[in-house]
Amino acid sequence: MLGKEVSSVIRASEVVFILTMEDVLTCAEEMGVPKEAITDDVFYQVKKGVESAWEGWPEVVKGAISEALKG
């Protein structure tokens, strides 16, 4: 045996944020952009933009935890 494989299942209740192609298409529709304009390349660029905007996510989460504990 070369290595020990570890598999895990992520439960939906354990996920904070997921952005899907359907979500992007819904946003595009709300903006008046036709769904056909959202190509795989456009989706990839949106994905990269969202990822870069979330670079500081640990601080966002810590702030949310602090606010939740105040309540």
PyMOL Python script that loads the backbone (N, CA, C, O; Angstrom):
from pymol import cmd

cmd.read_pdbstr("""\
ATOM      1  N   MET A   1       0.836  -1.169   0.000  1.00  0.00           N
ATOM      2  CA  MET A   1       0.000   0.000   0.000  1.00  0.00           C
ATOM      3  C   MET A   1       0.891   1.245   0.000  1.00  0.00           C
ATOM      4  O   MET A   1       1.718   1.428   0.893  1.00  0.00           O
ATOM      5  N   LEU A   2       0.709   2.095  -1.012  1.00  0.00           N
ATOM      6  CA  LEU A   2       1.559   3.264  -1.150  1.00  0.00           C
ATOM      7  C   LEU A   2       1.191   4.387  -0.200  1.00  0.00           C
ATOM      8  O   LEU A   2       2.070   5.085   0.307  1.00  0.00           O
ATOM      9  N   GLY A   3      -0.063   4.563   0.041  1.00  0.00           N
ATOM     10  CA  GLY A   3      -0.489   5.658   0.908  1.00  0.00           C
ATOM     11  C   GLY A   3      -1.892   5.401   1.403  1.00  0.00           C
ATOM     12  O   GLY A   3      -2.649   4.620   0.827  1.00  0.00           O
ATOM     13  N   LYS A   4      -2.204   6.053   2.447  1.00  0.00           N
ATOM     14  CA  LYS A   4      -3.522   5.898   3.035  1.00  0.00           C
ATOM     15  C   LYS A   4      -4.441   6.960   2.450  1.00  0.00           C
ATOM     16  O   LYS A   4      -4.201   8.156   2.613  1.00  0.00           O
ATOM     17  N   GLU A   5      -5.488   6.521   1.773  1.00  0.00           N
ATOM     18  CA  GLU A   5      -6.444   7.461   1.214  1.00  0.00           C
ATOM     19  C   GLU A   5      -7.481   7.813   2.264  1.00  0.00           C
ATOM     20  O   GLU A   5      -7.983   6.950   2.984  1.00  0.00           O
ATOM     21  N   VAL A   6      -7.785   9.079   2.332  1.00  0.00           N
ATOM     22  CA  VAL A   6      -8.778   9.549   3.275  1.00  0.00           C
ATOM     23  C   VAL A   6      -9.902  10.177   2.474  1.00  0.00           C
ATOM     24  O   VAL A   6      -9.674  11.070   1.658  1.00  0.00           O
ATOM     25  N   SER A   7     -11.092   9.714   2.708  1.00  0.00           N
ATOM     26  CA  SER A   7     -12.228  10.341   2.044  1.00  0.00           C
ATOM     27  C   SER A   7     -13.156  10.888   3.113  1.00  0.00           C
ATOM     28  O   SER A   7     -13.326  10.299   4.180  1.00  0.00           O
ATOM     29  N   SER A   8     -13.740  12.009   2.805  1.00  0.00           N
ATOM     30  CA  SER A   8     -14.676  12.582   3.748  1.00  0.00           C
ATOM     31  C   SER A   8     -15.877  13.102   2.978  1.00  0.00           C
ATOM     32  O   SER A   8     -15.793  13.410   1.789  1.00  0.00           O
ATOM     33  N   VAL A   9     -16.965  13.191   3.665  1.00  0.00           N
ATOM     34  CA  VAL A   9     -18.188  13.694   3.084  1.00  0.00           C
ATOM     35  C   VAL A   9     -18.494  15.027   3.745  1.00  0.00           C
ATOM     36  O   VAL A   9     -18.488  15.146   4.970  1.00  0.00           O
ATOM     37  N   ILE A  10     -18.757  16.011   2.928  1.00  0.00           N
ATOM     38  CA  ILE A  10     -19.131  17.315   3.460  1.00  0.00           C
ATOM     39  C   ILE A  10     -20.646  17.400   3.427  1.00  0.00           C
ATOM     40  O   ILE A  10     -21.267  17.267   2.372  1.00  0.00           O
ATOM     41  N   ARG A  11     -21.224  17.621   4.580  1.00  0.00           N
ATOM     42  CA  ARG A  11     -22.676  17.740   4.675  1.00  0.00           C
ATOM     43  C   ARG A  11     -23.088  19.155   4.309  1.00  0.00           C
ATOM     44  O   ARG A  11     -22.381  20.112   4.624  1.00  0.00           O
ATOM     45  N   ALA A  12     -24.230  19.292   3.643  1.00  0.00           N
ATOM     46  CA  ALA A  12     -24.733  20.609   3.261  1.00  0.00           C
ATOM     47  C   ALA A  12     -24.864  21.523   4.473  1.00  0.00           C
ATOM     48  O   ALA A  12     -24.648  22.731   4.367  1.00  0.00           O
ATOM     49  N   SER A  13     -25.211  20.962   5.610  1.00  0.00           N
ATOM     50  CA  SER A  13     -25.371  21.766   6.822  1.00  0.00           C
ATOM     51  C   SER A  13     -24.042  22.314   7.338  1.00  0.00           C
ATOM     52  O   SER A  13     -24.025  23.189   8.203  1.00  0.00           O
ATOM     53  N   GLU A  14     -22.930  21.801   6.811  1.00  0.00           N
ATOM     54  CA  GLU A  14     -21.612  22.239   7.237  1.00  0.00           C
ATOM     55  C   GLU A  14     -20.983  23.230   6.263  1.00  0.00           C
ATOM     56  O   GLU A  14     -19.847  23.660   6.463  1.00  0.00           O
ATOM     57  N   VAL A  15     -21.711  23.595   5.214  1.00  0.00           N
ATOM     58  CA  VAL A  15     -21.187  24.501   4.191  1.00  0.00           C
ATOM     59  C   VAL A  15     -21.727  25.900   4.433  1.00  0.00           C
ATOM     60  O   VAL A  15     -22.922  26.079   4.671  1.00  0.00           O
ATOM     61  N   VAL A  16     -20.845  26.893   4.373  1.00  0.00           N
ATOM     62  CA  VAL A  16     -21.251  28.272   4.589  1.00  0.00           C
ATOM     63  C   VAL A  16     -21.582  28.949   3.263  1.00  0.00           C
ATOM     64  O   VAL A  16     -22.543  29.715   3.189  1.00  0.00           O
ATOM     65  N   PHE A  17     -20.806  28.682   2.219  1.00  0.00           N
ATOM     66  CA  PHE A  17     -20.990  29.396   0.969  1.00  0.00           C
ATOM     67  C   PHE A  17     -20.606  28.528  -0.212  1.00  0.00           C
ATOM     68  O   PHE A  17     -19.523  27.943  -0.238  1.00  0.00           O
ATOM     69  N   ILE A  18     -21.501  28.445  -1.192  1.00  0.00           N
ATOM     70  CA  ILE A  18     -21.226  27.765  -2.456  1.00  0.00           C
ATOM     71  C   ILE A  18     -21.776  28.650  -3.556  1.00  0.00           C
ATOM     72  O   ILE A  18     -22.902  29.138  -3.460  1.00  0.00           O
ATOM     73  N   LEU A  19     -21.002  28.857  -4.584  1.00  0.00           N
ATOM     74  CA  LEU A  19     -21.441  29.609  -5.750  1.00  0.00           C
ATOM     75  C   LEU A  19     -21.439  28.661  -6.942  1.00  0.00           C
ATOM     76  O   LEU A  19     -20.403  28.097  -7.294  1.00  0.00           O
ATOM     77  N   THR A  20     -22.593  28.490  -7.555  1.00  0.00           N
ATOM     78  CA  THR A  20     -22.712  27.568  -8.680  1.00  0.00           C
ATOM     79  C   THR A  20     -22.927  28.340  -9.979  1.00  0.00           C
ATOM     80  O   THR A  20     -23.174  29.546  -9.967  1.00  0.00           O
ATOM     81  N   MET A  21     -22.830  27.628 -11.089  1.00  0.00           N
ATOM     82  CA  MET A  21     -23.127  28.218 -12.387  1.00  0.00           C
ATOM     83  C   MET A  21     -24.565  28.741 -12.391  1.00  0.00           C
ATOM     84  O   MET A  21     -24.836  29.801 -12.954  1.00  0.00           O
ATOM     85  N   GLU A  22     -25.474  28.011 -11.773  1.00  0.00           N
ATOM     86  CA  GLU A  22     -26.877  28.449 -11.704  1.00  0.00           C
ATOM     87  C   GLU A  22     -26.986  29.799 -10.983  1.00  0.00           C
ATOM     88  O   GLU A  22     -27.756  30.665 -11.399  1.00  0.00           O
ATOM     89  N   ASP A  23     -26.221  29.975  -9.913  1.00  0.00           N
ATOM     90  CA  ASP A  23     -26.216  31.252  -9.193  1.00  0.00           C
ATOM     91  C   ASP A  23     -25.723  32.382 -10.093  1.00  0.00           C
ATOM     92  O   ASP A  23     -26.297  33.471 -10.103  1.00  0.00           O
ATOM     93  N   VAL A  24     -24.667  32.120 -10.842  1.00  0.00           N
ATOM     94  CA  VAL A  24     -24.107  33.133 -11.740  1.00  0.00           C
ATOM     95  C   VAL A  24     -25.126  33.461 -12.836  1.00  0.00           C
ATOM     96  O   VAL A  24     -25.312  34.628 -13.181  1.00  0.00           O
ATOM     97  N   LEU A  25     -25.786  32.434 -13.381  1.00  0.00           N
ATOM     98  CA  LEU A  25     -26.788  32.672 -14.417  1.00  0.00           C
ATOM     99  C   LEU A  25     -27.963  33.483 -13.886  1.00  0.00           C
ATOM    100  O   LEU A  25     -28.506  34.329 -14.597  1.00  0.00           O
ATOM    101  N   THR A  26     -28.358  33.232 -12.645  1.00  0.00           N
ATOM    102  CA  THR A  26     -29.446  33.994 -12.029  1.00  0.00           C
ATOM    103  C   THR A  26     -29.040  35.459 -11.881  1.00  0.00           C
ATOM    104  O   THR A  26     -29.835  36.354 -12.171  1.00  0.00           O
ATOM    105  N   CYS A  27     -27.824  35.706 -11.437  1.00  0.00           N
ATOM    106  CA  CYS A  27     -27.334  37.081 -11.311  1.00  0.00           C
ATOM    107  C   CYS A  27     -27.285  37.756 -12.679  1.00  0.00           C
ATOM    108  O   CYS A  27     -27.673  38.915 -12.825  1.00  0.00           O
ATOM    109  N   ALA A  28     -26.806  37.021 -13.676  1.00  0.00           N
ATOM    110  CA  ALA A  28     -26.739  37.577 -15.029  1.00  0.00           C
ATOM    111  C   ALA A  28     -28.141  37.954 -15.513  1.00  0.00           C
ATOM    112  O   ALA A  28     -28.339  39.023 -16.090  1.00  0.00           O
ATOM    113  N   GLU A  29     -29.105  37.074 -15.275  1.00  0.00           N
ATOM    114  CA  GLU A  29     -30.484  37.339 -15.674  1.00  0.00           C
ATOM    115  C   GLU A  29     -31.011  38.597 -14.986  1.00  0.00           C
ATOM    116  O   GLU A  29     -31.671  39.421 -15.618  1.00  0.00           O
ATOM    117  N   GLU A  30     -30.723  38.745 -13.705  1.00  0.00           N
ATOM    118  CA  GLU A  30     -31.157  39.931 -12.950  1.00  0.00           C
ATOM    119  C   GLU A  30     -30.520  41.203 -13.502  1.00  0.00           C
ATOM    120  O   GLU A  30     -31.087  42.289 -13.380  1.00  0.00           O
ATOM    121  N   MET A  31     -29.337  41.065 -14.110  1.00  0.00           N
ATOM    122  CA  MET A  31     -28.636  42.202 -14.698  1.00  0.00           C
ATOM    123  C   MET A  31     -29.071  42.476 -16.133  1.00  0.00           C
ATOM    124  O   MET A  31     -28.649  43.460 -16.740  1.00  0.00           O
ATOM    125  N   GLY A  32     -29.925  41.594 -16.675  1.00  0.00           N
ATOM    126  CA  GLY A  32     -30.347  41.741 -18.060  1.00  0.00           C
ATOM    127  C   GLY A  32     -29.362  41.155 -19.054  1.00  0.00           C
ATOM    128  O   GLY A  32     -29.443  41.432 -20.251  1.00  0.00           O
ATOM    129  N   VAL A  33     -28.431  40.345 -18.563  1.00  0.00           N
ATOM    130  CA  VAL A  33     -27.432  39.703 -19.412  1.00  0.00           C
ATOM    131  C   VAL A  33     -27.986  38.341 -19.844  1.00  0.00           C
ATOM    132  O   VAL A  33     -28.420  37.557 -19.000  1.00  0.00           O
ATOM    133  N   PRO A  34     -27.974  38.054 -21.151  1.00  0.00           N
ATOM    134  CA  PRO A  34     -28.487  36.756 -21.597  1.00  0.00           C
ATOM    135  C   PRO A  34     -27.621  35.604 -21.093  1.00  0.00           C
ATOM    136  O   PRO A  34     -26.399  35.721 -20.997  1.00  0.00           O
ATOM    137  N   LYS A  35     -28.270  34.506 -20.777  1.00  0.00           N
ATOM    138  CA  LYS A  35     -27.553  33.339 -20.262  1.00  0.00           C
ATOM    139  C   LYS A  35     -26.463  32.880 -21.225  1.00  0.00           C
ATOM    140  O   LYS A  35     -25.423  32.378 -20.797  1.00  0.00           O
ATOM    141  N   GLU A  36     -26.700  33.051 -22.522  1.00  0.00           N
ATOM    142  CA  GLU A  36     -25.731  32.611 -23.532  1.00  0.00           C
ATOM    143  C   GLU A  36     -24.404  33.363 -23.423  1.00  0.00           C
ATOM    144  O   GLU A  36     -23.370  32.884 -23.890  1.00  0.00           O
ATOM    145  N   ALA A  37     -24.441  34.531 -22.808  1.00  0.00           N
ATOM    146  CA  ALA A  37     -23.215  35.320 -22.648  1.00  0.00           C
ATOM    147  C   ALA A  37     -22.305  34.752 -21.564  1.00  0.00           C
ATOM    148  O   ALA A  37     -21.114  35.061 -21.522  1.00  0.00           O
ATOM    149  N   ILE A  38     -22.863  33.927 -20.696  1.00  0.00           N
ATOM    150  CA  ILE A  38     -22.069  33.353 -19.606  1.00  0.00           C
ATOM    151  C   ILE A  38     -21.457  32.040 -20.084  1.00  0.00           C
ATOM    152  O   ILE A  38     -21.986  30.956 -19.833  1.00  0.00           O
ATOM    153  N   THR A  39     -20.353  32.166 -20.762  1.00  0.00           N
ATOM    154  CA  THR A  39     -19.623  31.003 -21.266  1.00  0.00           C
ATOM    155  C   THR A  39     -18.802  30.394 -20.129  1.00  0.00           C
ATOM    156  O   THR A  39     -18.745  30.937 -19.026  1.00  0.00           O
ATOM    157  N   ASP A  40     -18.177  29.271 -20.419  1.00  0.00           N
ATOM    158  CA  ASP A  40     -17.295  28.660 -19.419  1.00  0.00           C
ATOM    159  C   ASP A  40     -16.164  29.619 -19.043  1.00  0.00           C
ATOM    160  O   ASP A  40     -15.767  29.686 -17.880  1.00  0.00           O
ATOM    161  N   ASP A  41     -15.647  30.359 -20.025  1.00  0.00           N
ATOM    162  CA  ASP A  41     -14.574  31.306 -19.758  1.00  0.00           C
ATOM    163  C   ASP A  41     -15.056  32.439 -18.853  1.00  0.00           C
ATOM    164  O   ASP A  41     -14.354  32.834 -17.923  1.00  0.00           O
ATOM    165  N   VAL A  42     -16.250  32.959 -19.122  1.00  0.00           N
ATOM    166  CA  VAL A  42     -16.810  34.024 -18.282  1.00  0.00           C
ATOM    167  C   VAL A  42     -17.029  33.489 -16.873  1.00  0.00           C
ATOM    168  O   VAL A  42     -16.702  34.167 -15.899  1.00  0.00           O
ATOM    169  N   PHE A  43     -17.577  32.286 -16.751  1.00  0.00           N
ATOM    170  CA  PHE A  43     -17.799  31.685 -15.434  1.00  0.00           C
ATOM    171  C   PHE A  43     -16.471  31.541 -14.694  1.00  0.00           C
ATOM    172  O   PHE A  43     -16.399  31.819 -13.497  1.00  0.00           O
ATOM    173  N   TYR A  44     -15.426  31.113 -15.390  1.00  0.00           N
ATOM    174  CA  TYR A  44     -14.109  30.965 -14.771  1.00  0.00           C
ATOM    175  C   TYR A  44     -13.604  32.317 -14.262  1.00  0.00           C
ATOM    176  O   TYR A  44     -13.062  32.404 -13.160  1.00  0.00           O
ATOM    177  N   GLN A  45     -13.784  33.366 -15.061  1.00  0.00           N
ATOM    178  CA  GLN A  45     -13.356  34.696 -14.642  1.00  0.00           C
ATOM    179  C   GLN A  45     -14.153  35.181 -13.434  1.00  0.00           C
ATOM    180  O   GLN A  45     -13.595  35.803 -12.530  1.00  0.00           O
ATOM    181  N   VAL A  46     -15.463  34.897 -13.414  1.00  0.00           N
ATOM    182  CA  VAL A  46     -16.289  35.249 -12.253  1.00  0.00           C
ATOM    183  C   VAL A  46     -15.781  34.500 -11.023  1.00  0.00           C
ATOM    184  O   VAL A  46     -15.634  35.076  -9.945  1.00  0.00           O
ATOM    185  N   LYS A  47     -15.519  33.220 -11.203  1.00  0.00           N
ATOM    186  CA  LYS A  47     -15.022  32.391 -10.100  1.00  0.00           C
ATOM    187  C   LYS A  47     -13.723  32.963  -9.537  1.00  0.00           C
ATOM    188  O   LYS A  47     -13.565  33.063  -8.321  1.00  0.00           O
ATOM    189  N   LYS A  48     -12.789  33.339 -10.419  1.00  0.00           N
ATOM    190  CA  LYS A  48     -11.517  33.904  -9.963  1.00  0.00           C
ATOM    191  C   LYS A  48     -11.739  35.236  -9.241  1.00  0.00           C
ATOM    192  O   LYS A  48     -11.074  35.521  -8.245  1.00  0.00           O
ATOM    193  N   GLY A  49     -12.672  36.048  -9.741  1.00  0.00           N
ATOM    194  CA  GLY A  49     -12.963  37.325  -9.099  1.00  0.00           C
ATOM    195  C   GLY A  49     -13.530  37.154  -7.710  1.00  0.00           C
ATOM    196  O   GLY A  49     -13.150  37.867  -6.781  1.00  0.00           O
ATOM    197  N   VAL A  50     -14.445  36.203  -7.568  1.00  0.00           N
ATOM    198  CA  VAL A  50     -15.036  35.936  -6.253  1.00  0.00           C
ATOM    199  C   VAL A  50     -13.978  35.373  -5.311  1.00  0.00           C
ATOM    200  O   VAL A  50     -13.922  35.751  -4.141  1.00  0.00           O
ATOM    201  N   GLU A  51     -13.143  34.474  -5.816  1.00  0.00           N
ATOM    202  CA  GLU A  51     -12.081  33.912  -4.984  1.00  0.00           C
ATOM    203  C   GLU A  51     -11.154  35.005  -4.473  1.00  0.00           C
ATOM    204  O   GLU A  51     -10.774  35.000  -3.302  1.00  0.00           O
ATOM    205  N   SER A  52     -10.786  35.942  -5.342  1.00  0.00           N
ATOM    206  CA  SER A  52      -9.865  36.999  -4.899  1.00  0.00           C
ATOM    207  C   SER A  52     -10.548  37.928  -3.907  1.00  0.00           C
ATOM    208  O   SER A  52      -9.893  38.455  -3.007  1.00  0.00           O
ATOM    209  N   ALA A  53     -11.843  38.137  -4.055  1.00  0.00           N
ATOM    210  CA  ALA A  53     -12.578  38.976  -3.103  1.00  0.00           C
ATOM    211  C   ALA A  53     -12.680  38.311  -1.736  1.00  0.00           C
ATOM    212  O   ALA A  53     -12.841  38.989  -0.721  1.00  0.00           O
ATOM    213  N   TRP A  54     -12.587  36.984  -1.713  1.00  0.00           N
ATOM    214  CA  TRP A  54     -12.708  36.237  -0.459  1.00  0.00           C
ATOM    215  C   TRP A  54     -11.355  35.929   0.178  1.00  0.00           C
ATOM    216  O   TRP A  54     -11.285  35.118   1.101  1.00  0.00           O
ATOM    217  N   GLU A  55     -10.281  36.559  -0.295  1.00  0.00           N
ATOM    218  CA  GLU A  55      -8.962  36.295   0.283  1.00  0.00           C
ATOM    219  C   GLU A  55      -8.923  36.570   1.778  1.00  0.00           C
ATOM    220  O   GLU A  55      -8.191  35.906   2.512  1.00  0.00           O
ATOM    221  N   GLY A  56      -9.697  37.536   2.231  1.00  0.00           N
ATOM    222  CA  GLY A  56      -9.723  37.873   3.648  1.00  0.00           C
ATOM    223  C   GLY A  56     -10.841  37.185   4.401  1.00  0.00           C
ATOM    224  O   GLY A  56     -11.306  37.689   5.422  1.00  0.00           O
ATOM    225  N   TRP A  57     -11.281  36.029   3.904  1.00  0.00           N
ATOM    226  CA  TRP A  57     -12.437  35.360   4.509  1.00  0.00           C
ATOM    227  C   TRP A  57     -12.247  35.006   5.980  1.00  0.00           C
ATOM    228  O   TRP A  57     -13.230  35.042   6.719  1.00  0.00           O
ATOM    229  N   PRO A  58     -11.055  34.669   6.450  1.00  0.00           N
ATOM    230  CA  PRO A  58     -10.950  34.354   7.885  1.00  0.00           C
ATOM    231  C   PRO A  58     -11.384  35.531   8.768  1.00  0.00           C
ATOM    232  O   PRO A  58     -12.032  35.329   9.794  1.00  0.00           O
ATOM    233  N   GLU A  59     -11.029  36.748   8.374  1.00  0.00           N
ATOM    234  CA  GLU A  59     -11.430  37.916   9.165  1.00  0.00           C
ATOM    235  C   GLU A  59     -12.941  38.129   9.102  1.00  0.00           C
ATOM    236  O   GLU A  59     -13.559  38.519  10.092  1.00  0.00           O
ATOM    237  N   VAL A  60     -13.531  37.871   7.936  1.00  0.00           N
ATOM    238  CA  VAL A  60     -14.990  37.983   7.795  1.00  0.00           C
ATOM    239  C   VAL A  60     -15.671  36.985   8.725  1.00  0.00           C
ATOM    240  O   VAL A  60     -16.635  37.323   9.412  1.00  0.00           O
ATOM    241  N   VAL A  61     -15.167  35.762   8.742  1.00  0.00           N
ATOM    242  CA  VAL A  61     -15.750  34.719   9.595  1.00  0.00           C
ATOM    243  C   VAL A  61     -15.574  35.074  11.073  1.00  0.00           C
ATOM    244  O   VAL A  61     -16.504  34.907  11.862  1.00  0.00           O
ATOM    245  N   LYS A  62     -14.407  35.555  11.450  1.00  0.00           N
ATOM    246  CA  LYS A  62     -14.167  35.934  12.847  1.00  0.00           C
ATOM    247  C   LYS A  62     -15.103  37.059  13.275  1.00  0.00           C
ATOM    248  O   LYS A  62     -15.608  37.061  14.398  1.00  0.00           O
ATOM    249  N   GLY A  63     -15.332  38.011  12.379  1.00  0.00           N
ATOM    250  CA  GLY A  63     -16.258  39.092  12.678  1.00  0.00           C
ATOM    251  C   GLY A  63     -17.687  38.580  12.851  1.00  0.00           C
ATOM    252  O   GLY A  63     -18.417  39.021  13.738  1.00  0.00           O
ATOM    253  N   ALA A  64     -18.069  37.643  11.987  1.00  0.00           N
ATOM    254  CA  ALA A  64     -19.413  37.055  12.084  1.00  0.00           C
ATOM    255  C   ALA A  64     -19.572  36.262  13.373  1.00  0.00           C
ATOM    256  O   ALA A  64     -20.632  36.301  13.999  1.00  0.00           O
ATOM    257  N   ILE A  65     -18.526  35.544  13.776  1.00  0.00           N
ATOM    258  CA  ILE A  65     -18.569  34.797  15.042  1.00  0.00           C
ATOM    259  C   ILE A  65     -18.732  35.764  16.201  1.00  0.00           C
ATOM    260  O   ILE A  65     -19.555  35.537  17.088  1.00  0.00           O
ATOM    261  N   SER A  66     -17.960  36.833  16.202  1.00  0.00           N
ATOM    262  CA  SER A  66     -18.048  37.816  17.282  1.00  0.00           C
ATOM    263  C   SER A  66     -19.445  38.413  17.371  1.00  0.00           C
ATOM    264  O   SER A  66     -19.990  38.545  18.467  1.00  0.00           O
ATOM    265  N   GLU A  67     -20.032  38.776  16.234  1.00  0.00           N
ATOM    266  CA  GLU A  67     -21.373  39.330  16.207  1.00  0.00           C
ATOM    267  C   GLU A  67     -22.408  38.321  16.697  1.00  0.00           C
ATOM    268  O   GLU A  67     -23.324  38.672  17.441  1.00  0.00           O
ATOM    269  N   ALA A  68     -22.257  37.069  16.276  1.00  0.00           N
ATOM    270  CA  ALA A  68     -23.207  36.023  16.675  1.00  0.00           C
ATOM    271  C   ALA A  68     -23.151  35.779  18.188  1.00  0.00           C
ATOM    272  O   ALA A  68     -24.177  35.530  18.821  1.00  0.00           O
ATOM    273  N   LEU A  69     -21.953  35.854  18.754  1.00  0.00           N
ATOM    274  CA  LEU A  69     -21.814  35.609  20.197  1.00  0.00           C
ATOM    275  C   LEU A  69     -22.341  36.748  21.032  1.00  0.00           C
ATOM    276  O   LEU A  69     -22.668  36.556  22.203  1.00  0.00           O
ATOM    277  N   LYS A  70     -22.432  37.950  20.446  1.00  0.00           N
ATOM    278  CA  LYS A  70     -23.008  39.089  21.176  1.00  0.00           C
ATOM    279  C   LYS A  70     -24.497  38.947  21.370  1.00  0.00           C
ATOM    280  O   LYS A  70     -25.053  39.417  22.363  1.00  0.00           O
ATOM    281  N   GLY A  71     -25.155  38.285  20.400  1.00  0.00           N
ATOM    282  CA  GLY A  71     -26.611  38.171  20.410  1.00  0.00           C
ATOM    283  C   GLY A  71     -27.087  37.280  21.472  1.00  0.00           C
ATOM    284  O   GLY A  71     -28.293  37.077  21.614  1.00  0.00           O
TER     285      GLY A  71
END
""", "prot")
cmd.dss("prot")
cmd.show_as("cartoon", "prot")
cmd.util.cbc("prot")
cmd.orient("prot")
